[in-house]
Amino acid sequence: MKSTDLIGHLRNLYKENNLYSSIILNSKKNETNLEVADEIIRNIFCIEHLEAQKSCNNCQRVIMHKNLDIIYIGDGATAITKNEVQTVIQKMSMTASENNGNKVYVIANIENLKVEAANSLLKFLEEPPARTYAFLLSNDRSKILQTIKSRCKLFVIQDNQENFENNIFENILFSKNQNSYLLAAQELKKISKKDLIMMVEESYSRTVIKNFPKFAEATLLLIEDLKYVVNPNLSIDNYFITIAKAI
Ligand SMILES: [Zn+2]
């Protein structure tokens, strides 16, 4: 679903008093997840107008991240700790401090929530206090614990595929040059595995299938290796050797 459509859908559910209490937003970009979450949260707290005007005091407090009934955890890189989860539960179990009685928590990169910390959250997700909403953000829904996923409503946000700039991986492919393919392996090994996976996955869906169908199978294999092989350097070498031969 496009982010604008999703915002419209969730806004309507909220107006009808039917908003899910626990929502997972999945997009490849953290900013997109946060944009959607913040816009719905603004709607949840706005008491003056529900549409796009952002002038009321409640809206401003949400936008500035100053609303005391909203808590954000997760930095996107490190694992979310049991302590952090307990802080959330404690805070959400207290009476709301702001004027409309709603409470919201946002956990970034919910895939970083490991079993021990997740166990504290499960019961809370199942029986949330009244007017409490969870926004769990993710870049990769396949890595979210099944126990968490099954207790939430998942929305996959379609990334805007128009007006994109080629990423480094795509620039290399488009060069169609054997030497640059062989040098590329060295360049890509310097990138963190997580970023590399994201980049190659993005390229696979938006350019590889369309422009380099001959590379599609090898690219899928590369993605698998990046995800599951401990040291994928050899896979990166092999990939570029294969495609250098194929052009
Ligand atoms: Zn407002």
py3Dmol code that shows the C-alpha trace and the ligand (Angstrom):
import py3Dmol

protein = """\
ATOM      1  CA  MET A   1       0.000   0.000   0.000  1.00  0.00           C
ATOM      2  CA  LYS A   2       1.278   3.511  -0.720  1.00  0.00           C
ATOM      3  CA  SER A   3       2.032   5.528   2.397  1.00  0.00           C
ATOM      4  CA  THR A   4      -0.553   8.206   1.553  1.00  0.00           C
ATOM      5  CA  ASP A   5      -3.273   5.550   1.097  1.00  0.00           C
ATOM      6  CA  LEU A   6      -2.267   3.858   4.324  1.00  0.00           C
ATOM      7  CA  ILE A   7      -2.429   7.133   6.250  1.00  0.00           C
ATOM      8  CA  GLY A   8      -5.930   7.723   4.842  1.00  0.00           C
ATOM      9  CA  HIS A   9      -7.020   4.191   5.759  1.00  0.00           C
ATOM     10  CA  LEU A  10      -5.704   4.351   9.329  1.00  0.00           C
ATOM     11  CA  ARG A  11      -7.087   7.839   9.827  1.00  0.00           C
ATOM     12  CA  ASN A  12     -10.551   6.618   8.840  1.00  0.00           C
ATOM     13  CA  LEU A  13     -10.306   3.649  11.184  1.00  0.00           C
ATOM     14  CA  TYR A  14      -9.387   5.977  14.013  1.00  0.00           C
ATOM     15  CA  LYS A  15     -12.327   8.279  13.230  1.00  0.00           C
ATOM     16  CA  GLU A  16     -14.635   5.257  13.298  1.00  0.00           C
ATOM     17  CA  ASN A  17     -13.130   4.181  16.610  1.00  0.00           C
ATOM     18  CA  ASN A  18     -11.802   1.026  14.968  1.00  0.00           C
ATOM     19  CA  LEU A  19      -8.065   1.606  14.880  1.00  0.00           C
ATOM     20  CA  TYR A  20      -6.015  -1.516  15.629  1.00  0.00           C
ATOM     21  CA  SER A  21      -4.266  -1.262  18.979  1.00  0.00           C
ATOM     22  CA  SER A  22      -1.067  -2.876  17.661  1.00  0.00           C
ATOM     23  CA  ILE A  23       0.224  -2.087  14.208  1.00  0.00           C
ATOM     24  CA  ILE A  24       3.399  -3.161  12.422  1.00  0.00           C
ATOM     25  CA  LEU A  25       4.536  -0.803   9.670  1.00  0.00           C
ATOM     26  CA  ASN A  26       7.000  -2.356   7.250  1.00  0.00           C
ATOM     27  CA  SER A  27       8.932  -0.254   4.783  1.00  0.00           C
ATOM     28  CA  LYS A  28      12.485  -0.479   3.548  1.00  0.00           C
ATOM     29  CA  LYS A  29      13.088   3.023   4.829  1.00  0.00           C
ATOM     30  CA  ASN A  30      12.941   3.924   8.524  1.00  0.00           C
ATOM     31  CA  GLU A  31      11.903   7.469   7.661  1.00  0.00           C
ATOM     32  CA  THR A  32       8.853   6.247   5.748  1.00  0.00           C
ATOM     33  CA  ASN A  33       7.709   4.121   8.694  1.00  0.00           C
ATOM     34  CA  LEU A  34       8.185   7.003  11.079  1.00  0.00           C
ATOM     35  CA  GLU A  35       6.425   9.474   8.789  1.00  0.00           C
ATOM     36  CA  VAL A  36       3.335   7.275   8.620  1.00  0.00           C
ATOM     37  CA  ALA A  37       3.392   6.525  12.356  1.00  0.00           C
ATOM     38  CA  ASP A  38       3.840  10.184  13.317  1.00  0.00           C
ATOM     39  CA  GLU A  39       1.012  11.294  11.054  1.00  0.00           C
ATOM     40  CA  ILE A  40      -1.410   8.769  12.563  1.00  0.00           C
ATOM     41  CA  ILE A  41      -0.223   9.622  16.066  1.00  0.00           C
ATOM     42  CA  ARG A  42      -0.870  13.285  15.312  1.00  0.00           C
ATOM     43  CA  ASN A  43      -4.424  12.336  14.350  1.00  0.00           C
ATOM     44  CA  ILE A  44      -4.818  10.344  17.541  1.00  0.00           C
ATOM     45  CA  PHE A  45      -3.932  13.344  19.678  1.00  0.00           C
ATOM     46  CA  CYS A  46      -5.437  16.172  17.652  1.00  0.00           C
ATOM     47  CA  ILE A  47      -8.643  17.356  19.285  1.00  0.00           C
ATOM     48  CA  GLU A  48      -9.355  20.269  16.987  1.00  0.00           C
ATOM     49  CA  HIS A  49      -9.232  18.891  13.461  1.00  0.00           C
ATOM     50  CA  LEU A  50      -8.380  15.533  12.054  1.00  0.00           C
ATOM     51  CA  GLU A  51      -7.118  16.463   8.615  1.00  0.00           C
ATOM     52  CA  ALA A  52      -3.791  17.810   7.487  1.00  0.00           C
ATOM     53  CA  GLN A  53      -3.741  21.111   9.379  1.00  0.00           C
ATOM     54  CA  LYS A  54      -1.007  20.966  11.944  1.00  0.00           C
ATOM     55  CA  SER A  55      -1.488  24.169  13.833  1.00  0.00           C
ATOM     56  CA  CYS A  56      -3.141  23.075  17.059  1.00  0.00           C
ATOM     57  CA  ASN A  57      -1.151  22.777  20.244  1.00  0.00           C
ATOM     58  CA  ASN A  58      -1.691  19.006  20.505  1.00  0.00           C
ATOM     59  CA  CYS A  59      -0.440  18.477  16.963  1.00  0.00           C
ATOM     60  CA  GLN A  60       2.611  20.612  17.621  1.00  0.00           C
ATOM     61  CA  ARG A  61       3.499  18.621  20.722  1.00  0.00           C
ATOM     62  CA  VAL A  62       3.295  15.397  18.730  1.00  0.00           C
ATOM     63  CA  ILE A  63       5.372  16.751  15.862  1.00  0.00           C
ATOM     64  CA  MET A  64       8.061  18.067  18.234  1.00  0.00           C
ATOM     65  CA  HIS A  65       8.079  14.703  20.070  1.00  0.00           C
ATOM     66  CA  LYS A  66       7.147  16.539  23.274  1.00  0.00           C
ATOM     67  CA  ASN A  67       3.905  14.761  24.062  1.00  0.00           C
ATOM     68  CA  LEU A  68       4.346  12.990  27.415  1.00  0.00           C
ATOM     69  CA  ASP A  69       2.014  10.130  26.486  1.00  0.00           C
ATOM     70  CA  ILE A  70       4.107   9.025  23.540  1.00  0.00           C
ATOM     71  CA  ILE A  71       7.233   6.984  24.039  1.00  0.00           C
ATOM     72  CA  TYR A  72       9.771   6.057  21.355  1.00  0.00           C
ATOM     73  CA  ILE A  73      12.279   3.230  21.765  1.00  0.00           C
ATOM     74  CA  GLY A  74      14.730   1.413  19.472  1.00  0.00           C
ATOM     75  CA  ASP A  75      17.666   3.071  17.726  1.00  0.00           C
ATOM     76  CA  GLY A  76      17.615   0.841  14.682  1.00  0.00           C
ATOM     77  CA  ALA A  77      21.021  -0.657  15.364  1.00  0.00           C
ATOM     78  CA  THR A  78      21.191  -2.295  18.784  1.00  0.00           C
ATOM     79  CA  ALA A  79      18.929  -4.950  20.257  1.00  0.00           C
ATOM     80  CA  ILE A  80      15.953  -3.690  22.219  1.00  0.00           C
ATOM     81  CA  THR A  81      16.427  -4.610  25.878  1.00  0.00           C
ATOM     82  CA  LYS A  82      13.986  -6.090  28.348  1.00  0.00           C
ATOM     83  CA  ASN A  83      14.420  -2.937  30.459  1.00  0.00           C
ATOM     84  CA  GLU A  84      13.301  -0.733  27.619  1.00  0.00           C
ATOM     85  CA  VAL A  85      10.239  -2.899  27.077  1.00  0.00           C
ATOM     86  CA  GLN A  86       9.411  -2.748  30.781  1.00  0.00           C
ATOM     87  CA  THR A  87       9.708   1.038  30.768  1.00  0.00           C
ATOM     88  CA  VAL A  88       7.197   1.115  27.933  1.00  0.00           C
ATOM     89  CA  ILE A  89       4.757  -1.162  29.759  1.00  0.00           C
ATOM     90  CA  GLN A  90       5.055   0.834  32.970  1.00  0.00           C
ATOM     91  CA  LYS A  91       4.500   4.119  31.236  1.00  0.00           C
ATOM     92  CA  MET A  92       1.577   2.802  29.190  1.00  0.00           C
ATOM     93  CA  SER A  93      -0.080   1.421  32.321  1.00  0.00           C
ATOM     94  CA  MET A  94      -0.124   4.837  33.974  1.00  0.00           C
ATOM     95  CA  THR A  95      -2.909   7.378  33.521  1.00  0.00           C
ATOM     96  CA  ALA A  96      -2.360   9.597  30.515  1.00  0.00           C
ATOM     97  CA  SER A  97      -0.856  12.980  31.359  1.00  0.00           C
ATOM     98  CA  GLU A  98      -2.034  14.915  28.336  1.00  0.00           C
ATOM     99  CA  ASN A  99      -5.595  15.978  27.780  1.00  0.00           C
ATOM    100  CA  ASN A 100      -7.233  13.405  25.554  1.00  0.00           C
ATOM    101  CA  GLY A 101      -6.419  10.201  27.394  1.00  0.00           C
ATOM    102  CA  ASN A 102      -4.642   8.360  24.589  1.00  0.00           C
ATOM    103  CA  LYS A 103      -1.249   6.706  24.937  1.00  0.00           C
ATOM    104  CA  VAL A 104       1.097   5.590  22.197  1.00  0.00           C
ATOM    105  CA  TYR A 105       4.393   3.774  22.009  1.00  0.00           C
ATOM    106  CA  VAL A 106       6.642   3.414  19.005  1.00  0.00           C
ATOM    107  CA  ILE A 107       9.332   0.759  18.718  1.00  0.00           C
ATOM    108  CA  ALA A 108      11.760   1.218  15.833  1.00  0.00           C
ATOM    109  CA  ASN A 109      13.205  -1.866  14.158  1.00  0.00           C
ATOM    110  CA  ILE A 110      11.009  -4.343  15.977  1.00  0.00           C
ATOM    111  CA  GLU A 111      13.049  -7.085  14.275  1.00  0.00           C
ATOM    112  CA  ASN A 112      15.754  -6.187  16.832  1.00  0.00           C
ATOM    113  CA  LEU A 113      13.506  -7.385  19.633  1.00  0.00           C
ATOM    114  CA  LYS A 114      14.863 -10.721  20.817  1.00  0.00           C
ATOM    115  CA  VAL A 115      12.962 -13.506  22.553  1.00  0.00           C
ATOM    116  CA  GLU A 116      13.620 -12.536  26.182  1.00  0.00           C
ATOM    117  CA  ALA A 117      12.573  -8.894  25.735  1.00  0.00           C
ATOM    118  CA  ALA A 118       9.696  -9.949  23.490  1.00  0.00           C
ATOM    119  CA  ASN A 119       8.164 -12.185  26.144  1.00  0.00           C
ATOM    120  CA  SER A 120       7.456  -9.161  28.342  1.00  0.00           C
ATOM    121  CA  LEU A 121       5.706  -7.459  25.474  1.00  0.00           C
ATOM    122  CA  LEU A 122       3.499 -10.336  24.316  1.00  0.00           C
ATOM    123  CA  LYS A 123       0.901 -10.198  27.064  1.00  0.00           C
ATOM    124  CA  PHE A 124       0.783  -6.429  26.785  1.00  0.00           C
ATOM    125  CA  LEU A 125       0.114  -6.680  23.051  1.00  0.00           C
ATOM    126  CA  GLU A 126      -2.657  -9.155  23.736  1.00  0.00           C
ATOM    127  CA  GLU A 127      -4.432  -7.132  26.403  1.00  0.00           C
ATOM    128  CA  PRO A 128      -3.477  -3.499  25.962  1.00  0.00           C
ATOM    129  CA  PRO A 129      -4.963  -0.921  28.360  1.00  0.00           C
ATOM    130  CA  ALA A 130      -7.792   1.141  26.868  1.00  0.00           C
ATOM    131  CA  ARG A 131      -6.813   3.817  24.343  1.00  0.00           C
ATOM    132  CA  THR A 132      -3.273   2.544  24.040  1.00  0.00           C
ATOM    133  CA  TYR A 133      -1.745   2.168  20.595  1.00  0.00           C
ATOM    134  CA  ALA A 134       1.473   0.444  19.533  1.00  0.00           C
ATOM    135  CA  PHE A 135       3.347   1.284  16.353  1.00  0.00           C
ATOM    136  CA  LEU A 136       6.045  -1.280  15.699  1.00  0.00           C
ATOM    137  CA  LEU A 137       8.316  -0.279  12.835  1.00  0.00           C
ATOM    138  CA  SER A 138      10.315  -2.669  10.709  1.00  0.00           C
ATOM    139  CA  ASN A 139      12.593  -2.740   7.677  1.00  0.00           C
ATOM    140  CA  ASP A 140      12.332  -6.502   7.309  1.00  0.00           C
ATOM    141  CA  ARG A 141       9.159  -8.224   8.374  1.00  0.00           C
ATOM    142  CA  SER A 142      10.676 -11.669   7.747  1.00  0.00           C
ATOM    143  CA  LYS A 143      12.900 -11.136  10.788  1.00  0.00           C
ATOM    144  CA  ILE A 144      10.175 -10.180  13.246  1.00  0.00           C
ATOM    145  CA  LEU A 145       9.416 -12.874  15.824  1.00  0.00           C
ATOM    146  CA  GLN A 146       6.323 -14.805  14.802  1.00  0.00           C
ATOM    147  CA  THR A 147       4.833 -14.402  18.297  1.00  0.00           C
ATOM    148  CA  ILE A 148       4.920 -10.618  17.886  1.00  0.00           C
ATOM    149  CA  LYS A 149       3.675 -10.679  14.301  1.00  0.00           C
ATOM    150  CA  SER A 150       0.679 -12.828  15.129  1.00  0.00           C
ATOM    151  CA  ARG A 151      -0.545 -10.283  17.699  1.00  0.00           C
ATOM    152  CA  CYS A 152      -0.391  -7.262  15.412  1.00  0.00           C
ATOM    153  CA  LYS A 153      -1.907  -5.966  12.214  1.00  0.00           C
ATOM    154  CA  LEU A 154       0.848  -5.762   9.603  1.00  0.00           C
ATOM    155  CA  PHE A 155       0.921  -3.147   6.855  1.00  0.00           C
ATOM    156  CA  VAL A 156       3.542  -3.249   4.107  1.00  0.00           C
ATOM    157  CA  ILE A 157       4.276   0.193   2.717  1.00  0.00           C
ATOM    158  CA  GLN A 158       5.091   0.289  -0.948  1.00  0.00           C
ATOM    159  CA  ASP A 159       8.178   2.362  -1.559  1.00  0.00           C
ATOM    160  CA  ASN A 160       7.927   5.087  -4.100  1.00  0.00           C
ATOM    161  CA  GLN A 161       9.528   3.650  -7.197  1.00  0.00           C
ATOM    162  CA  GLU A 162       9.314   6.796  -9.277  1.00  0.00           C
ATOM    163  CA  ASN A 163      12.033   9.429  -9.232  1.00  0.00           C
ATOM    164  CA  PHE A 164      14.539   7.191  -7.522  1.00  0.00           C
ATOM    165  CA  GLU A 165      18.258   7.661  -7.900  1.00  0.00           C
ATOM    166  CA  ASN A 166      20.286   4.578  -8.727  1.00  0.00           C
ATOM    167  CA  ASN A 167      22.115   3.197  -5.737  1.00  0.00           C
ATOM    168  CA  ILE A 168      25.799   2.201  -5.929  1.00  0.00           C
ATOM    169  CA  PHE A 169      24.952  -1.375  -6.848  1.00  0.00           C
ATOM    170  CA  GLU A 170      22.739  -0.252  -9.719  1.00  0.00           C
ATOM    171  CA  ASN A 171      25.354   2.229 -10.950  1.00  0.00           C
ATOM    172  CA  ILE A 172      27.822  -0.638 -11.173  1.00  0.00           C
ATOM    173  CA  LEU A 173      25.371  -2.853 -13.072  1.00  0.00           C
ATOM    174  CA  PHE A 174      24.493  -0.061 -15.501  1.00  0.00           C
ATOM    175  CA  SER A 175      28.185   0.523 -16.293  1.00  0.00           C
ATOM    176  CA  LYS A 176      28.121  -2.797 -18.220  1.00  0.00           C
ATOM    177  CA  ASN A 177      31.866  -2.882 -17.998  1.00  0.00           C
ATOM    178  CA  GLN A 178      33.770  -6.058 -17.137  1.00  0.00           C
ATOM    179  CA  ASN A 179      36.551  -4.239 -15.300  1.00  0.00           C
ATOM    180  CA  SER A 180      34.211  -2.188 -13.178  1.00  0.00           C
ATOM    181  CA  TYR A 181      32.320  -5.370 -12.322  1.00  0.00           C
ATOM    182  CA  LEU A 182      35.484  -6.989 -11.044  1.00  0.00           C
ATOM    183  CA  LEU A 183      36.509  -3.897  -9.064  1.00  0.00           C
ATOM    184  CA  ALA A 184      32.997  -3.522  -7.702  1.00  0.00           C
ATOM    185  CA  ALA A 185      33.337  -6.536  -5.450  1.00  0.00           C
ATOM    186  CA  GLN A 186      36.045  -4.729  -3.456  1.00  0.00           C
ATOM    187  CA  GLU A 187      33.863  -1.621  -3.122  1.00  0.00           C
ATOM    188  CA  LEU A 188      30.815  -3.510  -1.948  1.00  0.00           C
ATOM    189  CA  LYS A 189      32.709  -5.510   0.673  1.00  0.00           C
ATOM    190  CA  LYS A 190      33.298  -2.227   2.518  1.00  0.00           C
ATOM    191  CA  ILE A 191      29.557  -1.700   2.965  1.00  0.00           C
ATOM    192  CA  SER A 192      27.863  -3.176   6.045  1.00  0.00           C
ATOM    193  CA  LYS A 193      26.083  -6.434   5.373  1.00  0.00           C
ATOM    194  CA  LYS A 194      22.739  -5.007   6.435  1.00  0.00           C
ATOM    195  CA  ASP A 195      22.995  -2.019   4.086  1.00  0.00           C
ATOM    196  CA  LEU A 196      24.237  -4.207   1.277  1.00  0.00           C
ATOM    197  CA  ILE A 197      21.296  -6.598   1.585  1.00  0.00           C
ATOM    198  CA  MET A 198      18.883  -3.683   1.554  1.00  0.00           C
ATOM    199  CA  MET A 199      20.591  -2.172  -1.487  1.00  0.00           C
ATOM    200  CA  VAL A 200      20.666  -5.381  -3.528  1.00  0.00           C
ATOM    201  CA  GLU A 201      17.065  -6.245  -2.609  1.00  0.00           C
ATOM    202  CA  GLU A 202      15.946  -2.781  -3.647  1.00  0.00           C
ATOM    203  CA  SER A 203      17.840  -3.123  -6.944  1.00  0.00           C
ATOM    204  CA  TYR A 204      16.426  -6.579  -7.580  1.00  0.00           C
ATOM    205  CA  SER A 205      12.831  -5.429  -7.470  1.00  0.00           C
ATOM    206  CA  ARG A 206      13.212  -2.145  -9.271  1.00  0.00           C
ATOM    207  CA  THR A 207      15.952  -2.601 -11.877  1.00  0.00           C
ATOM    208  CA  VAL A 208      17.516  -6.056 -12.082  1.00  0.00           C
ATOM    209  CA  ILE A 209      14.398  -7.922 -13.246  1.00  0.00           C
ATOM    210  CA  LYS A 210      13.533  -5.224 -15.772  1.00  0.00           C
ATOM    211  CA  ASN A 211      16.959  -4.284 -17.138  1.00  0.00           C
ATOM    212  CA  PHE A 212      19.196  -7.251 -16.404  1.00  0.00           C
ATOM    213  CA  PRO A 213      17.017 -10.367 -16.606  1.00  0.00           C
ATOM    214  CA  LYS A 214      20.135 -12.455 -17.268  1.00  0.00           C
ATOM    215  CA  PHE A 215      21.434 -11.473 -13.803  1.00  0.00           C
ATOM    216  CA  ALA A 216      18.212 -12.119 -11.933  1.00  0.00           C
ATOM    217  CA  GLU A 217      18.942 -15.631 -10.766  1.00  0.00           C
ATOM    218  CA  ALA A 218      22.507 -14.801  -9.711  1.00  0.00           C
ATOM    219  CA  THR A 219      21.259 -11.718  -7.877  1.00  0.00           C
ATOM    220  CA  LEU A 220      18.723 -13.746  -5.912  1.00  0.00           C
ATOM    221  CA  LEU A 221      21.478 -16.172  -4.949  1.00  0.00           C
ATOM    222  CA  LEU A 222      23.637 -13.266  -3.834  1.00  0.00           C
ATOM    223  CA  ILE A 223      20.829 -11.959  -1.612  1.00  0.00           C
ATOM    224  CA  GLU A 224      20.422 -15.410  -0.035  1.00  0.00           C
ATOM    225  CA  ASP A 225      24.170 -15.678   0.586  1.00  0.00           C
ATOM    226  CA  LEU A 226      24.368 -12.175   2.067  1.00  0.00           C
ATOM    227  CA  LYS A 227      21.628 -13.148   4.485  1.00  0.00           C
ATOM    228  CA  TYR A 228      22.772 -16.598   5.503  1.00  0.00           C
ATOM    229  CA  VAL A 229      26.482 -17.037   4.817  1.00  0.00           C
ATOM    230  CA  VAL A 230      28.672 -15.860   7.702  1.00  0.00           C
ATOM    231  CA  ASN A 231      31.352 -14.341   5.504  1.00  0.00           C
ATOM    232  CA  PRO A 232      29.814 -13.588   2.117  1.00  0.00           C
ATOM    233  CA  ASN A 233      32.939 -12.055   0.507  1.00  0.00           C
ATOM    234  CA  LEU A 234      33.442 -15.069  -1.713  1.00  0.00           C
ATOM    235  CA  SER A 235      29.801 -14.895  -2.810  1.00  0.00           C
ATOM    236  CA  ILE A 236      30.265 -11.241  -3.761  1.00  0.00           C
ATOM    237  CA  ASP A 237      33.373 -12.150  -5.822  1.00  0.00           C
ATOM    238  CA  ASN A 238      31.567 -15.015  -7.517  1.00  0.00           C
ATOM    239  CA  TYR A 239      28.578 -12.862  -8.312  1.00  0.00           C
ATOM    240  CA  PHE A 240      30.631 -10.282 -10.180  1.00  0.00           C
ATOM    241  CA  ILE A 241      32.688 -12.932 -11.955  1.00  0.00           C
ATOM    242  CA  THR A 242      29.447 -14.548 -13.136  1.00  0.00           C
ATOM    243  CA  ILE A 243      27.883 -11.336 -14.389  1.00  0.00           C
ATOM    244  CA  ALA A 244      31.148 -10.094 -15.970  1.00  0.00           C
ATOM    245  CA  LYS A 245      31.074 -13.281 -18.051  1.00  0.00           C
ATOM    246  CA  ALA A 246      27.412 -12.810 -18.875  1.00  0.00           C
ATOM    247  CA  ILE A 247      27.645  -9.382 -20.529  1.00  0.00           C
TER     248      ILE A 247
END
"""
ligand_1 = """\
1
ZN
Zn -4.346 19.358 15.824
"""
view = py3Dmol.view(width=600, height=400)
view.addModel(protein, "pdb")
view.setStyle({"model": 0}, {"cartoon": {"style": "trace"}})
view.addModel(ligand_1, "xyz")
view.setStyle({"model": 1}, {"stick": {}})
view.zoomTo()
view.show()
